[in-house]
Amino acid sequence: MFGLSKRMLIVIGVLVVVVVVFIIQSKNNPNGNSSNSGSNTATCQVRVNADVLHVRSSPDSNAAIVKSLSSGVVIPAEKTIQNGFRQLGANQWVSSQFVTPVSGSC
């Protein structure tokens, strides 16, 4: 076909598939952020506006602290807000009053 070997046609076909997959992923995730934490909830970006913000294991102010974030940090988050806490990922919640959505992402 077109004077190309079978091997060359296979290589071209694979390259086309890779490009199509890349384009589809780019359209589904325009910020290039690949952390989805395994949920079906779309992610967004939030900025920490507290000096130190504790990330908790559940949406409860008495839940265990799993890590802390510094002021000004922009971090991926879920759109889910429960009990005044925004979900960052699996077993990661922050008080929603101390984070601000980055323009238009949440």
Buried (B, 14 or more C-beta within 10 A) or exposed (E): EEEEEEEEEEEEEEEEEEEEEEEEEEEEBEEEEEEBBEEEEEBBBBBBEBEEBBBBEBBEEEBEEBEEBEEEEBBBBBEBBEEEBBBBBEBBBBBBEBBBBBEEBB
